[in-house]
Amino acid sequence: MIYFVGAGSGAVDLITVRGQRLLQQADVIIYAGSLVNPMLLEEKKPDCEVFNSAKMTLEEVIQVMKEADQQGKMTVRLHTGDPSIYGAVREQMDCLDQAGIPYESCPGVSSFCGAAAALNLEYTLPDVSQSVIITRMAGRTPVPEKEEIAEFAAHQATMVIFLSAGMLEELAERLTAGGYQADTPAALVYKATWPDEKTCVCTVGTLAETGRTQGISKTALVIVGDAVTHSHYRRSDLYHPDFETEFRKPSGSR
């Protein structure tokens, strides 16, 4: 059996209990060495085989999985954050389907959740934003034309932009082209939940300058929208005394 496990956003104790248990039981671990906190490997068994996928091709990763399966071994494929977001897991699963090898997924804490925690941020504030767009700039990996940054920016929803910290000037241009004003709140979160985490609140217009002055050009998320400064939002109805729920009557009707 192959288990795709989310390692979490960085801090060792942010892996799930299920993910930790799978690591402890694994006979083989293939981990994303360039991104996953190596301290997580301290959970492994003494005789567990470990492979760093940062130095491997897809074909090499699949071959390790196949050999482990043939030997009746359990494999953990350890991905950073949550494997479902920019994890390149579907191509691995398709290969396993073709080989008739069973697999399961164990979710993890994504860095976009870790970044919100670092800023004590709520992405979905009433009357400010009720939607979160997770996207990236086109780089060596293109994005569909309909998902270009400016197209999404036109919605004025909260945006969380992955894999784009090295293109902040161009990113700011595309955000303003889509409708964000230069003074729209923004934030750079470097290595969310890691010991060397750094957060920088700025604006769309000062994104590139902030990245330069803070030395941030990779391993960072960009968050854009009025939710960043959590101002001018309306109180949630859910806990309002006049709001009726299945579990609580309005205060005036008691």
LINBELCOR-V126037 format. One record per pair of residues at least 24 apart in sequence whose ideal C-beta (glycine too) atoms are under 10 Angstrom apart, sorted by the first residue. I is the first residue (numbers start at 1). J is the second residue. D is the distance in whole Angstrom. If there is no record, write none. Layout:
i:I j:J d:D
i:I j:J d:D
//
This chain:
i:1 j:68 d:9
i:1 j:69 d:8
i:1 j:72 d:10
i:1 j:73 d:9
i:1 j:74 d:5
i:1 j:75 d:7
i:1 j:76 d:10
i:1 j:101 d:8
i:1 j:102 d:5
i:1 j:103 d:7
i:1 j:104 d:7
i:2 j:28 d:9
i:2 j:30 d:9
i:2 j:62 d:10
i:2 j:65 d:6
i:2 j:66 d:10
i:2 j:68 d:8
i:2 j:69 d:7
i:2 j:73 d:10
i:2 j:74 d:8
i:2 j:75 d:5
i:2 j:76 d:8
i:2 j:77 d:6
i:2 j:92 d:8
i:2 j:93 d:9
i:2 j:96 d:6
i:2 j:101 d:6
i:2 j:102 d:7
i:2 j:103 d:4
i:2 j:104 d:8
i:2 j:105 d:10
i:3 j:29 d:10
i:3 j:74 d:7
i:3 j:75 d:7
i:3 j:76 d:5
i:3 j:77 d:7
i:3 j:78 d:9
i:3 j:102 d:10
i:3 j:103 d:7
i:3 j:104 d:6
i:3 j:105 d:8
i:3 j:106 d:6
i:4 j:30 d:10
i:4 j:75 d:10
i:4 j:76 d:8
i:4 j:77 d:5
i:4 j:78 d:8
i:4 j:79 d:6
i:4 j:82 d:10
i:4 j:83 d:5
i:4 j:84 d:9
i:4 j:87 d:8
i:4 j:89 d:6
i:4 j:92 d:8
i:4 j:93 d:8
i:4 j:96 d:10
i:4 j:103 d:6
i:4 j:104 d:7
i:4 j:105 d:5
i:4 j:106 d:7
i:4 j:107 d:9
i:4 j:108 d:10
i:5 j:29 d:9
i:5 j:31 d:9
i:5 j:36 d:10
i:5 j:40 d:9
i:5 j:76 d:5
i:5 j:77 d:7
i:5 j:78 d:5
i:5 j:79 d:7
i:5 j:82 d:10
i:5 j:83 d:7
i:5 j:104 d:9
i:5 j:105 d:8
i:5 j:106 d:4
i:5 j:107 d:9
i:5 j:108 d:7
i:6 j:36 d:10
i:6 j:78 d:8
i:6 j:79 d:6
i:6 j:80 d:8
i:6 j:81 d:6
i:6 j:82 d:4
i:6 j:83 d:5
i:6 j:84 d:8
i:6 j:85 d:9
i:6 j:87 d:8
i:6 j:89 d:10
i:6 j:105 d:8
i:6 j:106 d:6
i:6 j:107 d:5
i:6 j:108 d:2
i:6 j:109 d:7
i:6 j:110 d:8
i:7 j:31 d:7
i:7 j:32 d:8
i:7 j:35 d:8
i:7 j:36 d:5
i:7 j:37 d:7
i:7 j:40 d:6
i:7 j:76 d:10
i:7 j:78 d:5
i:7 j:79 d:6
i:7 j:80 d:5
i:7 j:81 d:7
i:7 j:82 d:9
i:7 j:83 d:9
i:7 j:106 d:10
i:7 j:108 d:6
i:7 j:109 d:9
i:8 j:36 d:9
i:8 j:37 d:8
i:8 j:40 d:8
i:8 j:80 d:8
i:8 j:81 d:7
i:8 j:82 d:8
i:8 j:107 d:10
i:8 j:108 d:5
i:8 j:109 d:4
i:8 j:110 d:8
i:8 j:111 d:9
i:8 j:113 d:9
i:8 j:114 d:8
i:8 j:193 d:7
i:9 j:37 d:9
i:9 j:80 d:8
i:9 j:81 d:6
i:9 j:82 d:9
i:9 j:108 d:8
i:9 j:109 d:5
i:9 j:110 d:7
i:9 j:111 d:4
i:9 j:112 d:8
i:9 j:113 d:7
i:9 j:114 d:3
i:9 j:115 d:8
i:9 j:117 d:8
i:9 j:118 d:9
i:9 j:189 d:10
i:9 j:191 d:9
i:9 j:192 d:5
i:9 j:193 d:5
i:9 j:194 d:8
i:9 j:197 d:10
i:9 j:221 d:10
i:10 j:35 d:9
i:10 j:36 d:9
i:10 j:37 d:6
i:10 j:80 d:8
i:10 j:81 d:9
i:10 j:109 d:9
i:10 j:111 d:7
i:10 j:114 d:6
i:10 j:191 d:6
i:10 j:192 d:6
i:10 j:193 d:4
i:10 j:194 d:4
i:10 j:195 d:8
i:10 j:196 d:9
i:10 j:197 d:8
i:10 j:219 d:9
i:11 j:37 d:7
i:11 j:39 d:10
i:11 j:109 d:9
i:11 j:114 d:8
i:11 j:117 d:10
i:11 j:192 d:9
i:11 j:193 d:4
i:11 j:194 d:7
i:11 j:195 d:8
i:11 j:197 d:9
i:12 j:37 d:6
i:12 j:38 d:10
i:12 j:39 d:5
i:12 j:40 d:6
i:12 j:42 d:8
i:12 j:43 d:9
i:12 j:193 d:10
i:12 j:194 d:10
i:12 j:195 d:10
i:13 j:39 d:10
i:13 j:40 d:10
i:13 j:193 d:9
i:14 j:40 d:10
i:14 j:81 d:10
i:14 j:108 d:8
i:14 j:109 d:5
i:14 j:113 d:9
i:14 j:114 d:7
i:14 j:117 d:9
i:14 j:192 d:10
i:14 j:193 d:6
i:15 j:40 d:6
i:15 j:43 d:8
i:15 j:78 d:9
i:15 j:106 d:9
i:15 j:108 d:7
i:15 j:109 d:8
i:16 j:106 d:7
i:16 j:107 d:7
i:16 j:108 d:7
i:16 j:109 d:8
i:18 j:106 d:5
i:18 j:107 d:9
i:18 j:108 d:10
i:19 j:43 d:9
i:19 j:76 d:8
i:19 j:78 d:8
i:19 j:106 d:5
i:19 j:107 d:8
i:19 j:108 d:6
i:19 j:109 d:10
i:20 j:106 d:10
i:21 j:106 d:9
i:22 j:74 d:8
i:22 j:75 d:10
i:22 j:76 d:5
i:22 j:78 d:9
i:22 j:104 d:9
i:22 j:106 d:6
i:23 j:48 d:9
i:23 j:76 d:6
i:23 j:78 d:7
i:23 j:106 d:10
i:24 j:48 d:9
i:24 j:76 d:10
i:25 j:74 d:6
i:25 j:76 d:8
i:26 j:50 d:9
i:26 j:68 d:9
i:26 j:73 d:8
i:26 j:74 d:6
i:26 j:75 d:7
i:26 j:76 d:4
i:26 j:77 d:10
i:26 j:78 d:9
i:27 j:68 d:7
i:27 j:71 d:8
i:27 j:72 d:9
i:27 j:73 d:4
i:27 j:74 d:5
i:27 j:75 d:7
i:27 j:76 d:9
i:28 j:64 d:7
i:28 j:65 d:8
i:28 j:67 d:9
i:28 j:68 d:4
i:28 j:69 d:9
i:28 j:71 d:9
i:28 j:73 d:5
i:28 j:74 d:7
i:28 j:75 d:4
i:28 j:76 d:7
i:28 j:77 d:9
i:29 j:74 d:10
i:29 j:75 d:7
i:29 j:76 d:5
i:29 j:77 d:8
i:29 j:78 d:6
i:30 j:56 d:8
i:30 j:60 d:9
i:30 j:61 d:6
i:30 j:62 d:10
i:30 j:64 d:6
i:30 j:65 d:7
i:30 j:68 d:9
i:30 j:75 d:7
i:30 j:76 d:7
i:30 j:77 d:5
i:30 j:78 d:7
i:30 j:79 d:9
i:30 j:92 d:10
i:31 j:76 d:8
i:31 j:77 d:8
i:31 j:78 d:4
i:31 j:79 d:8
i:31 j:80 d:9
i:32 j:77 d:9
i:32 j:78 d:7
i:32 j:79 d:6
i:32 j:80 d:5
i:32 j:81 d:10
i:32 j:83 d:10
i:32 j:87 d:9
i:32 j:88 d:9
i:33 j:78 d:9
i:34 j:80 d:9
i:34 j:219 d:10
i:35 j:78 d:10
i:35 j:79 d:8
i:35 j:80 d:4
i:35 j:81 d:8
i:35 j:111 d:9
i:35 j:219 d:8
i:36 j:78 d:6
i:36 j:79 d:7
i:36 j:80 d:5
i:36 j:81 d:9
i:37 j:78 d:10
i:37 j:80 d:9
i:37 j:193 d:9
i:37 j:194 d:7
i:37 j:195 d:10
i:40 j:78 d:7
i:41 j:78 d:9
i:43 j:76 d:10
i:44 j:76 d:9
i:48 j:73 d:9
i:48 j:74 d:10
i:48 j:75 d:10
i:48 j:76 d:9
i:49 j:73 d:8
i:49 j:75 d:9
i:50 j:76 d:10
i:50 j:78 d:10
i:51 j:75 d:9
i:51 j:77 d:10
i:53 j:77 d:8
i:53 j:78 d:9
i:53 j:79 d:9
i:53 j:88 d:10
i:53 j:92 d:10
i:58 j:88 d:8
i:58 j:91 d:6
i:58 j:92 d:7
i:58 j:95 d:7
i:59 j:95 d:9
i:61 j:88 d:10
i:61 j:91 d:10
i:61 j:92 d:7
i:61 j:95 d:9
i:62 j:91 d:9
i:62 j:92 d:7
i:62 j:94 d:10
i:62 j:95 d:5
i:62 j:96 d:7
i:62 j:98 d:9
i:62 j:99 d:8
i:62 j:101 d:9
i:63 j:95 d:10
i:65 j:92 d:8
i:65 j:95 d:8
i:65 j:96 d:7
i:65 j:99 d:8
i:65 j:101 d:7
i:65 j:103 d:9
i:66 j:95 d:9
i:66 j:96 d:9
i:66 j:99 d:6
i:66 j:101 d:7
i:68 j:101 d:9
i:69 j:96 d:9
i:69 j:99 d:8
i:69 j:100 d:9
i:69 j:101 d:5
i:69 j:102 d:8
i:69 j:103 d:10
i:70 j:101 d:9
i:75 j:101 d:9
i:75 j:103 d:9
i:76 j:106 d:9
i:77 j:103 d:8
i:77 j:105 d:10
i:77 j:106 d:10
i:78 j:106 d:10
i:78 j:108 d:9
i:79 j:105 d:10
i:79 j:106 d:10
i:79 j:108 d:7
i:80 j:108 d:8
i:80 j:110 d:9
i:80 j:111 d:8
i:81 j:107 d:10
i:81 j:108 d:6
i:81 j:109 d:7
i:81 j:110 d:4
i:81 j:111 d:5
i:81 j:112 d:8
i:81 j:113 d:9
i:81 j:114 d:8
i:81 j:162 d:9
i:81 j:192 d:9
i:82 j:106 d:10
i:82 j:107 d:5
i:82 j:108 d:4
i:82 j:109 d:7
i:82 j:110 d:4
i:82 j:111 d:9
i:82 j:112 d:9
i:82 j:113 d:8
i:83 j:107 d:8
i:83 j:108 d:7
i:83 j:110 d:10
i:84 j:108 d:9
i:84 j:110 d:8
i:85 j:110 d:5
i:85 j:111 d:8
i:85 j:112 d:8
i:85 j:134 d:7
i:85 j:136 d:10
i:85 j:160 d:10
i:85 j:162 d:7
i:86 j:110 d:9
i:86 j:111 d:10
i:86 j:134 d:9
i:86 j:136 d:7
i:86 j:141 d:9
i:86 j:162 d:6
i:86 j:163 d:7
i:88 j:141 d:10
i:109 j:192 d:10
i:109 j:193 d:8
i:110 j:134 d:9
i:110 j:160 d:9
i:110 j:162 d:9
i:110 j:192 d:9
i:110 j:221 d:10
i:111 j:160 d:9
i:111 j:162 d:8
i:111 j:189 d:8
i:111 j:191 d:9
i:111 j:192 d:5
i:111 j:193 d:8
i:111 j:194 d:10
i:111 j:219 d:9
i:111 j:220 d:9
i:111 j:221 d:6
i:112 j:160 d:5
i:112 j:161 d:10
i:112 j:162 d:8
i:112 j:189 d:9
i:112 j:192 d:8
i:112 j:221 d:6
i:112 j:223 d:8
i:113 j:160 d:10
i:113 j:192 d:8
i:113 j:193 d:9
i:114 j:189 d:8
i:114 j:191 d:9
i:114 j:192 d:4
i:114 j:193 d:4
i:114 j:194 d:9
i:114 j:197 d:8
i:114 j:221 d:9
i:115 j:160 d:7
i:115 j:187 d:8
i:115 j:188 d:9
i:115 j:189 d:4
i:115 j:190 d:9
i:115 j:191 d:10
i:115 j:192 d:4
i:115 j:193 d:8
i:115 j:197 d:9
i:115 j:199 d:8
i:115 j:220 d:9
i:115 j:221 d:5
i:115 j:222 d:9
i:115 j:223 d:6
i:116 j:158 d:10
i:116 j:160 d:9
i:116 j:187 d:10
i:116 j:189 d:9
i:116 j:192 d:9
i:116 j:221 d:10
i:116 j:223 d:8
i:116 j:227 d:9
i:117 j:189 d:10
i:117 j:192 d:7
i:117 j:193 d:7
i:117 j:197 d:10
i:118 j:187 d:9
i:118 j:189 d:5
i:118 j:190 d:9
i:118 j:191 d:9
i:118 j:192 d:5
i:118 j:193 d:7
i:118 j:194 d:10
i:118 j:197 d:6
i:118 j:198 d:9
i:118 j:199 d:5
i:118 j:221 d:9
i:119 j:187 d:6
i:119 j:189 d:7
i:119 j:192 d:9
i:119 j:199 d:6
i:119 j:200 d:10
i:119 j:201 d:7
i:119 j:223 d:7
i:119 j:227 d:10
i:119 j:228 d:7
i:119 j:229 d:10
i:119 j:230 d:9
i:120 j:199 d:10
i:120 j:230 d:9
i:121 j:158 d:9
i:121 j:187 d:8
i:121 j:189 d:9
i:121 j:199 d:10
i:121 j:201 d:10
i:121 j:223 d:7
i:121 j:227 d:7
i:121 j:228 d:7
i:121 j:229 d:9
i:121 j:230 d:7
i:122 j:158 d:10
i:122 j:227 d:7
i:122 j:230 d:7
i:122 j:233 d:8
i:122 j:236 d:10
i:123 j:157 d:9
i:123 j:158 d:5
i:123 j:159 d:10
i:123 j:160 d:8
i:123 j:223 d:8
i:123 j:225 d:8
i:123 j:227 d:6
i:123 j:228 d:9
i:124 j:157 d:9
i:124 j:158 d:7
i:124 j:227 d:7
i:124 j:233 d:10
i:124 j:236 d:10
i:125 j:158 d:9
i:125 j:225 d:9
i:125 j:226 d:8
i:125 j:227 d:5
i:125 j:230 d:6
i:125 j:231 d:9
i:125 j:232 d:9
i:125 j:233 d:4
i:125 j:234 d:8
i:125 j:236 d:9
i:126 j:233 d:6
i:126 j:234 d:4
i:126 j:235 d:7
i:126 j:236 d:6
i:126 j:237 d:7
i:126 j:238 d:10
i:127 j:226 d:10
i:127 j:232 d:7
i:127 j:233 d:6
i:127 j:234 d:4
i:127 j:235 d:10
i:128 j:156 d:10
i:128 j:157 d:10
i:128 j:158 d:8
i:128 j:225 d:8
i:128 j:226 d:5
i:128 j:227 d:6
i:128 j:228 d:10
i:128 j:229 d:10
i:128 j:230 d:8
i:128 j:231 d:8
i:128 j:232 d:7
i:128 j:233 d:5
i:128 j:234 d:8
i:129 j:155 d:9
i:129 j:156 d:8
i:129 j:157 d:5
i:129 j:158 d:4
i:129 j:159 d:9
i:129 j:225 d:6
i:129 j:226 d:7
i:129 j:227 d:5
i:129 j:228 d:10
i:129 j:233 d:9
i:130 j:157 d:8
i:130 j:158 d:9
i:130 j:227 d:10
i:131 j:155 d:7
i:131 j:156 d:9
i:131 j:157 d:4
i:131 j:158 d:7
i:131 j:159 d:10
i:131 j:225 d:10
i:132 j:157 d:7
i:132 j:158 d:5
i:132 j:159 d:8
i:132 j:160 d:6
i:132 j:223 d:9
i:132 j:225 d:9
i:132 j:227 d:9
i:133 j:157 d:5
i:133 j:158 d:7
i:133 j:159 d:5
i:133 j:160 d:7
i:133 j:161 d:9
i:133 j:224 d:9
i:133 j:225 d:9
i:134 j:158 d:10
i:134 j:159 d:8
i:134 j:160 d:5
i:134 j:161 d:8
i:134 j:162 d:7
i:134 j:221 d:10
i:135 j:159 d:7
i:135 j:160 d:8
i:135 j:161 d:6
i:135 j:162 d:7
i:135 j:163 d:9
i:135 j:164 d:9
i:136 j:160 d:10
i:136 j:161 d:6
i:136 j:162 d:5
i:136 j:163 d:4
i:136 j:164 d:6
i:136 j:167 d:10
i:136 j:171 d:10
i:136 j:222 d:10
i:137 j:161 d:7
i:137 j:162 d:9
i:137 j:163 d:7
i:137 j:164 d:4
i:137 j:165 d:9
i:137 j:166 d:9
i:137 j:167 d:5
i:137 j:168 d:9
i:137 j:170 d:7
i:137 j:171 d:6
i:137 j:174 d:7
i:137 j:222 d:9
i:138 j:163 d:10
i:138 j:164 d:9
i:138 j:167 d:9
i:138 j:170 d:10
i:138 j:174 d:10
i:139 j:163 d:7
i:139 j:164 d:8
i:139 j:166 d:8
i:139 j:167 d:7
i:139 j:170 d:10
i:148 j:174 d:7
i:148 j:177 d:9
i:148 j:178 d:8
i:149 j:173 d:9
i:149 j:174 d:4
i:149 j:175 d:6
i:149 j:177 d:8
i:149 j:178 d:6
i:149 j:180 d:10
i:149 j:224 d:10
i:150 j:174 d:5
i:150 j:175 d:7
i:150 j:176 d:9
i:150 j:177 d:4
i:150 j:178 d:3
i:150 j:179 d:8
i:150 j:180 d:9
i:151 j:177 d:10
i:151 j:178 d:7
i:152 j:178 d:7
i:152 j:179 d:10
i:152 j:224 d:10
i:153 j:177 d:7
i:153 j:178 d:3
i:153 j:179 d:5
i:153 j:180 d:5
i:153 j:184 d:9
i:153 j:204 d:9
i:153 j:224 d:8
i:153 j:225 d:10
i:154 j:178 d:5
i:154 j:179 d:5
i:154 j:180 d:9
i:155 j:179 d:8
i:155 j:225 d:10
i:156 j:180 d:7
i:156 j:181 d:10
i:156 j:184 d:9
i:156 j:224 d:10
i:156 j:225 d:7
i:156 j:226 d:8
i:157 j:224 d:9
i:157 j:225 d:7
i:157 j:227 d:9
i:158 j:223 d:7
i:158 j:224 d:7
i:158 j:225 d:4
i:158 j:226 d:8
i:158 j:227 d:5
i:158 j:228 d:8
i:159 j:184 d:10
i:159 j:186 d:9
i:159 j:222 d:8
i:159 j:223 d:7
i:159 j:224 d:4
i:159 j:225 d:6
i:159 j:227 d:10
i:160 j:187 d:10
i:160 j:189 d:9
i:160 j:221 d:6
i:160 j:222 d:8
i:160 j:223 d:6
i:160 j:224 d:8
i:160 j:225 d:9
i:161 j:186 d:9
i:161 j:207 d:10
i:161 j:220 d:10
i:161 j:221 d:7
i:161 j:222 d:4
i:161 j:223 d:8
i:161 j:224 d:7
i:162 j:220 d:9
i:162 j:221 d:6
i:162 j:222 d:8
i:163 j:218 d:9
i:163 j:219 d:10
i:163 j:220 d:9
i:163 j:221 d:9
i:163 j:222 d:10
i:164 j:207 d:10
i:164 j:218 d:10
i:164 j:220 d:9
i:164 j:221 d:9
i:164 j:222 d:6
i:165 j:189 d:10
i:165 j:190 d:8
i:165 j:207 d:10
i:165 j:211 d:6
i:165 j:216 d:6
i:165 j:217 d:6
i:165 j:218 d:5
i:165 j:219 d:7
i:165 j:220 d:4
i:165 j:221 d:8
i:165 j:222 d:7
i:166 j:211 d:9
i:166 j:216 d:9
i:166 j:217 d:5
i:166 j:218 d:6
i:166 j:219 d:10
i:166 j:220 d:9
i:167 j:208 d:9
i:167 j:211 d:10
i:167 j:217 d:9
i:167 j:222 d:10
i:168 j:202 d:10
i:168 j:206 d:10
i:168 j:207 d:5
i:168 j:208 d:4
i:168 j:209 d:9
i:168 j:210 d:8
i:168 j:211 d:4
i:168 j:212 d:8
i:168 j:216 d:8
i:168 j:217 d:8
i:168 j:220 d:9
i:168 j:222 d:7
i:169 j:207 d:8
i:169 j:208 d:4
i:169 j:209 d:9
i:169 j:211 d:9
i:169 j:212 d:9
i:170 j:208 d:9
i:171 j:204 d:9
i:171 j:207 d:7
i:171 j:208 d:8
i:171 j:211 d:10
i:171 j:222 d:7
i:171 j:224 d:9
i:172 j:203 d:9
i:172 j:204 d:5
i:172 j:205 d:7
i:172 j:206 d:8
i:172 j:207 d:5
i:172 j:208 d:6
i:172 j:209 d:9
i:172 j:211 d:10
i:172 j:222 d:9
i:172 j:224 d:9
i:173 j:204 d:10
i:173 j:207 d:10
i:173 j:208 d:9
i:175 j:204 d:5
i:175 j:205 d:9
i:175 j:207 d:8
i:175 j:222 d:9
i:175 j:224 d:6
i:176 j:204 d:6
i:176 j:205 d:8
i:180 j:204 d:5
i:180 j:205 d:9
i:180 j:224 d:7
i:180 j:225 d:8
i:181 j:205 d:8
i:182 j:206 d:8
i:182 j:207 d:10
i:184 j:224 d:6
i:184 j:225 d:7
i:184 j:226 d:7
i:184 j:228 d:9
i:184 j:229 d:10
i:185 j:223 d:9
i:185 j:224 d:8
i:185 j:225 d:7
i:185 j:226 d:6
i:185 j:227 d:8
i:185 j:228 d:4
i:185 j:229 d:4
i:185 j:230 d:9
i:185 j:231 d:8
i:186 j:210 d:8
i:186 j:222 d:7
i:186 j:223 d:7
i:186 j:224 d:5
i:186 j:225 d:8
i:186 j:228 d:6
i:186 j:229 d:10
i:187 j:220 d:10
i:187 j:221 d:8
i:187 j:222 d:7
i:187 j:223 d:4
i:187 j:224 d:8
i:187 j:225 d:10
i:187 j:227 d:10
i:187 j:228 d:5
i:187 j:229 d:9
i:188 j:214 d:7
i:188 j:216 d:5
i:188 j:220 d:5
i:188 j:221 d:8
i:188 j:222 d:6
i:188 j:223 d:8
i:189 j:216 d:9
i:189 j:219 d:10
i:189 j:220 d:6
i:189 j:221 d:5
i:189 j:222 d:8
i:189 j:223 d:7
i:190 j:214 d:8
i:190 j:215 d:9
i:190 j:216 d:5
i:190 j:217 d:10
i:190 j:218 d:9
i:190 j:219 d:6
i:190 j:220 d:4
i:190 j:221 d:8
i:191 j:216 d:9
i:191 j:218 d:10
i:191 j:219 d:5
i:191 j:220 d:7
i:191 j:221 d:10
i:192 j:219 d:9
i:192 j:220 d:8
i:192 j:221 d:7
i:194 j:219 d:9
i:199 j:223 d:10
i:201 j:228 d:6
i:201 j:229 d:7
i:202 j:228 d:9
i:203 j:228 d:9
i:203 j:229 d:10
//
